[in-house]
């Protein structure tokens, strides 16, 4: 990996940690936004100044907001239970599913047909309450990085599908930000038609493959960098 890529990732990571540091500010503090900006700038500057142990993924002096390794499972259990409770109606309608991935990450898979019209990257108004519920839970569990990954079926050109998956991921990320999730916590990615869940030769399979996955990864103390790495293969 090139130096500029590593530096960029470190700076994003530092911004997230700074955001977590400031999450404890009093809600009625009139200077909360200014304090948040100052802290983010200070920590990003420290990371850019090479206060990073690249071999271990530790952000020296900026581990505030990370979770001790032994507490990760319980933290993610609680978050999963809250997501399942708040999104029970959507799950019952098969509009989304919530699963546990390796490493205690969580995945909320949302059907694209619920969120988008055909060939569109604009979120339907009817889907916004669902994303508001997701955002409300994410705001309560700030010691995480949120990866928004778009997928398509294999209908059409692969290059077009790749672009569509990226635009849809960006739209979901925008809705989460507007609902109050700190932008420093969100990473977007499109994977086009490369990670199907089902057979693309059937209409039912294509419908399953058109989706946006929201993958939630804990920031673990001593290995903070792992939270910012892309999720593993998300197909079947």
C-alpha positions in Angstrom: 0.0 0.0 0.0 1.3 3.5 -0.9 2.2 6.0 1.8 -0.5 8.4 0.8 -3.1 5.7 1.2 -1.9 4.8 4.7 -1.8 8.5 5.7 -5.3 9.0 4.4 -6.6 6.1 6.4 -4.8 7.2 9.5 -6.3 10.7 9.3 -9.8 9.3 8.8 -9.2 7.0 11.8 -8.0 9.9 13.9 -11.1 11.9 13.0 -13.3 9.1 14.2 -11.4 8.7 17.5 -11.7 12.4 18.1 -15.4 12.3 17.5 -15.7 9.5 20.0 -13.7 11.5 22.5 -16.2 14.3 22.3 -19.3 12.2 22.4 -19.3 12.7 26.2 -19.7 16.5 26.0 -22.8 17.7 27.7 -25.8 17.9 25.3 -26.6 21.4 26.4 -23.0 22.7 26.1 -23.3 25.7 23.7 -19.7 25.2 22.6 -19.9 21.5 21.9 -19.6 21.9 18.1 -16.5 24.1 18.4 -14.9 21.8 20.9 -15.5 18.8 18.7 -13.9 20.6 15.7 -10.9 21.6 17.8 -10.3 18.1 19.1 -10.6 16.5 15.7 -8.1 19.0 14.3 -5.7 18.3 17.1 -5.7 14.6 16.9 -5.6 14.6 13.1 -2.5 16.8 13.4 -0.9 14.4 15.8 -1.5 11.4 13.5 -0.3 13.3 10.5 2.8 14.1 12.6 3.6 10.3 12.6 2.4 9.5 16.0 1.1 6.2 14.6 2.4 2.7 15.1 1.6 1.3 11.7 2.7 -2.3 12.5 0.2 -2.6 15.4 -2.5 -0.2 14.1 -2.4 1.7 17.4 -3.0 5.5 17.3 -0.6 6.6 20.0 -2.2 9.0 22.5 -5.6 8.7 20.8 -7.1 5.5 22.1 -9.9 7.3 23.9 -13.2 5.9 22.6 -12.0 2.5 21.8 -13.4 -0.6 23.4 -11.2 -3.0 25.5 -11.0 -6.3 23.7 -12.9 -8.3 26.3 -15.9 -6.0 26.2 -16.4 -6.0 22.5 -18.8 -9.0 22.4 -21.1 -7.6 25.0 -21.1 -4.1 23.4 -22.0 -5.6 20.0 -24.6 -7.9 21.6 -26.4 -5.0 23.1 -26.3 -3.1 19.8 -27.6 -6.1 17.8 -30.5 -6.5 20.3 -31.4 -2.9 20.0 -31.3 -3.0 16.2 -33.5 -6.1 16.1 -36.0 -4.5 18.5 -36.2 -1.2 16.6 -36.3 -2.9 13.1 -38.6 -5.8 14.0 -41.4 -4.6 11.7 -39.0 -4.2 8.7 -37.5 -7.6 9.3 -40.9 -9.2 9.5 -41.7 -7.7 6.1 -38.4 -9.1 4.8 -37.2 -5.6 3.9 -33.9 -6.2 5.8 -32.0 -8.7 7.8 -29.5 -8.4 10.7 -26.6 -10.8 11.0 -23.4 -11.3 12.9 -20.1 -11.5 11.0 -16.7 -12.7 12.1 -14.9 -10.5 14.6 -18.2 -9.4 16.2 -19.1 -7.1 13.4 -22.8 -6.6 12.6 -24.4 -6.4 9.2 -27.7 -4.8 8.4 -28.6 -5.8 4.9 -31.3 -3.6 3.4 -33.1 -4.6 0.1 -32.4 -2.0 -2.6 -35.9 -2.3 -3.9 -37.2 -1.0 -0.6 -34.9 2.0 -0.7 -34.6 2.9 -4.4 -36.7 3.0 -7.6 -35.4 1.1 -10.6 -32.1 2.5 -11.8 -32.1 5.3 -9.2 -29.8 6.2 -6.4 -32.3 8.5 -4.7 -33.7 7.2 -1.4 -37.4 6.8 -1.5 -39.3 8.9 1.0 -40.9 5.8 2.5 -37.5 4.3 3.3 -36.3 7.2 5.3 -38.0 6.2 8.6 -36.2 2.9 8.5 -32.8 4.6 8.1 -33.7 7.0 10.8 -34.3 4.1 13.2 -30.9 2.6 12.1 -29.2 6.0 12.7 -30.8 6.4 16.1 -29.2 3.1 17.3 -25.9 3.9 15.7 -25.8 7.2 17.5 -26.1 5.4 20.8 -23.1 3.1 20.0 -20.4 5.6 18.9 -17.4 3.3 19.4 -17.9 1.9 16.0 -17.0 2.5 12.3 -19.9 2.2 9.8 -19.2 0.8 6.4 -22.0 1.3 3.8 -21.5 -1.1 0.9 -23.7 -1.0 -2.2 -24.5 -4.1 -4.4 -26.4 -4.8 -7.6 -27.6 -7.8 -9.6 -25.8 -8.7 -12.8 -28.3 -7.2 -15.2 -26.6 -4.6 -17.5 -22.9 -3.7 -17.9 -20.6 -4.4 -15.0 -19.1 -0.9 -15.1 -22.5 0.7 -14.9 -23.5 -1.6 -12.0 -20.3 -0.6 -10.2 -21.2 3.1 -10.4 -24.8 2.5 -9.4 -23.7 0.6 -6.3 -21.4 3.4 -5.3 -24.0 6.1 -5.8 -26.5 4.1 -3.7 -24.0 3.6 -0.9 -23.3 7.3 -0.9 -27.1 8.1 -0.7 -27.5 5.9 2.3 -24.5 7.4 4.0 -25.9 10.9 3.3 -29.2 9.9 5.0 -27.4 8.6 8.0 -25.3 11.7 8.3 -28.4 13.9 8.0 -30.0 11.8 10.8 -27.2 12.7 13.1 -24.5 10.0 12.7 -21.1 11.7 12.7 -19.7 11.7 9.2 -16.2 10.8 10.4 -17.6 7.4 11.4 -18.9 6.5 7.9 -17.0 4.8 5.1 -18.8 4.1 1.7 -18.0 1.5 -0.9 -19.6 0.0 -4.0 -19.0 -3.6 -5.0 -21.3 -3.7 -8.0 -22.4 -7.2 -9.0 -19.3 -9.0 -7.6 -20.8 -10.3 -4.4 -24.2 -12.0 -5.1 -26.3 -13.6 -2.4 -28.3 -15.7 -4.8 -28.5 -16.9 -8.4 -28.7 -14.0 -10.8 -30.4 -16.1 -13.5 -33.8 -15.7 -11.6 -35.8 -12.7 -10.7 -36.0 -13.7 -7.1 -32.2 -14.1 -7.0 -31.7 -10.7 -8.6 -33.9 -9.1 -6.0 -31.8 -10.5 -3.2 -28.6 -9.3 -4.8 -29.8 -5.7 -5.1 -29.0 -4.4 -1.6 -27.1 -2.1 0.6 -25.2 -3.6 3.5 -24.4 -1.5 6.6 -21.5 -3.2 8.3 -20.7 -2.0 11.9 -17.2 -2.7 13.2 -16.1 -2.0 16.7 -13.0 0.2 17.4 -10.9 -2.1 19.6 -8.3 -0.6 21.8 -4.8 -1.4 20.6 -6.1 -2.4 17.2 -8.0 0.7 16.1 -7.0 0.5 12.5 -8.9 -2.8 12.0 -12.2 -1.0 12.3 -11.4 1.1 9.2 -10.5 -1.8 6.9 -13.1 -2.9 4.4 -15.5 -5.6 5.4 -14.8 -9.1 4.1 -16.6 -10.7 1.2 -20.4 -10.2 1.7 -21.8 -12.6 -0.8 -22.9 -16.2 -0.2 
